Amino acid sequence: MPFINRIPFKNRTFFFAIFLFWLSANLLTVSASPAPRQKPKSVPASAKGNVPAPRDVIGFTPGDDRKLASWAQFVDYFKALDKASDRLMFEELGKTTMGRPFVVATISSPANLAKLDRYKEIQRKLADPRTIGSNDAEAEKLIAEGRTIVLITCGIHSTEVGANLVSMNIAYKLASDDSQDTRDILDRCIILLVPSLNPDGVDIVKNWYDKTLGTPAEGTSPPELYHHYTGHDNNRDWYAFTQVETQLTVDKLHNVWHPQIVHDIHQQGETGTRFFIPPYVEPWEPNVPPLIQAGVNFMGTAMAWDMLSEGKAGVVINGVYDAWTPARAYQHYHAGIRILSETASARLATPTTVEFEKQTPQVNVDTKKRSWNYPVVWKGGEWKLADIVEYQRSGAFALMRNAARYRERWLKDFYLIGKDAVRERKAGEPFAFLIPHPVSNFNSTSWGMEGFARLVSILERGGVEIKRATSEFEVEGKQYRADTAIVTMSQPYGAFAKTLLERQQYPDLRQYPGGPPMRPYDVTAHTLPLLMGLNAIQINKPFSLPKTDVLRYAGLSRVVRVTDKPFTSGRLAMYKSHSASMDEGWTRWIFDQYKIKSASLLDAEIRAGNLRDKFDSIVFPDQNARAIFSGLPENRYPKEFSGGIGKEGVEALKKFVEDGGTIITFNDASEFAIEHLGVPVKNVLAGVAARDFYCPGSILKIKFDASSELTRNAPTLESTSDESIAWFETSPAFEVTGNDTKVIARYADAKELLLSGWLLGAEKIAGKGAIVEARRGKGRVVMFAFRPQYRGQSVATFPFLFNAIMTSGK
Ligand SMILES: [Zn+2]
């Protein structure tokens, strides 16, 4: 019923008078300010009756069982809100990998929306205190005037369907609710709401879900990656910036708005806690400013408190998730807190039931037992999409209430972080990194130049200022040539540069004293110079800079880069499992970057045989042997997607090699070659306990055979001619046990093996094979014990892979 009908009749005149007064006041306000929003308004301000609820536009309420929205429906809903509400502006920021609109809704009070440029300017100044001479009085004025900038990113992982859908519920409430809480949020904050960080995946998952409704496959993950190239790893791209979606978010939201608070909405497994929010567990990456750590802890704890008072059971803080890798936390190095939330999943949009006893423990929390960080245990039972979006809504509003209530404090800390970043550095503190230009320095190749260009582009995108020496100079008794890149630490995003340029020393964390290692949430190393085949020198003492100019990525395009030359890749194919492998996606991304043609080879085509007639080489990206052999389970997936390459496939691959083909395997897929293709190689780590050997994503040193055609043009570590790196992530290590099999690269001696990250039991793999070439019949199997194309970053080892491809079929 319309609002006016609920008011007793005798009071209606009074309300009408107030309405007229309010209307005139609003019209006056609007006419007094310059027209910032170039769009027609059907109503002067939000009133609940005028703002469409999601079901009015898409036909159901997000959270209804067995209902998912297409990306077009998301866009339609946000467009409808934009039209009906003056609290929300919807815009397209660009196109996704597959060409869908990548969008954001900016939500705030109409008065704030009229002054967005001013608020951006305030953010820009506070983010870089050099712009106001680090003048605290001036900063105070800006802080008093500014708004808390809150970026809410939804659904980067597309099977976490509630995390997408909740964006509509959040937007609807902000646009239609007139409670004091919501008005405070709108008045004091600017909310940037990204309904999905991966719109392509929204449709991939919805199409699969709709197609399999009512079948045994209902609620399963689709038999393909939900991001065209990276799948789940799309949330590991926040420093390498390889994907379009990452670039749009960083360029058009982070770097324009510098949000103080970023809320990233995810879902976790079905059987753990119902909802996670920070504080994170150890370790924290040491370059994250202390005020960020404190802010994260404060916000997460405050949210859990609010959610408890709203009656939400099963909320945990300080469990499961750590804060080590910058691959998930751009904002931690850009003066913003990252509040990850992880809600328990159902089976996509299908309800699930988790009995109390079936709940599983997670790091730092026994899911069935009350503890300080888990004060209300969830009783178990049915868990559905409506529960998921309700927890997510509750969390997001708790976060926004805090952002509004402590507006001044969030802005002040933001300024203080910037002020500390730009202060002068004293002796003993890291002062600068020097990165010699690869052409003018050590053993240079065009690959070194490729790495240099990529490193510069990454730092530049991350807001780092890079200087180029225009003359020779000397530091600590060492001469550096002109063209050396200089990155000083005293700058707003010096910490971002430092974490990417230095070598990581991951703490030796154990499950209990003397016990097995504690698994990191992601990987432990991110040293870009090593990955990119470059050398970076850290200087811990102030020195007077030589003459410099600004080094920009664009300025490097004049150099002949490796990409300018076409690759002769022969007839190349890559195995594509229906049990989708992210490593396959990454490899395909690299092939596309270098315009290398590669056919995707499915199980059925491999089983059909005659492979040598069609291909010269076949790449098997990182995937475990059983997944390659057996594929997806037949009792859940339709026949066309289930089962792997099987015995027939193995025979076809053996014949392919006998007939002169090359098979190239990465990491775990090498075990498939060992098990099924009869290569005389043993994995020395098979059956070794984590307590005795552990390396969960680190950069190790290898020594290679420089005379092999597989190592041609590989960049080398400083002042060596045969040393490079390997990205080791729960990988095998090889020992040759038979004939016609050659070790092309070996792991270095135990003492010098670890370059960056964490390694236990180095002696187990010291001197063992890292790349092996096994001749069989007329062909060969080239086995990498590591991933030579790690997440698109390990330029240093691209040449090994490319050489293997280019020397095939001869
Ligand atoms: Zn996720």
Boltz pocket constraint, residues with backbone or C-beta under 6 A from the ligand:
constraints:
  - pocket:
      binder: B
      contacts: [[A, 157], [A, 160], [A, 265], [A, 266], [A, 267]]
      max_distance: 6.0
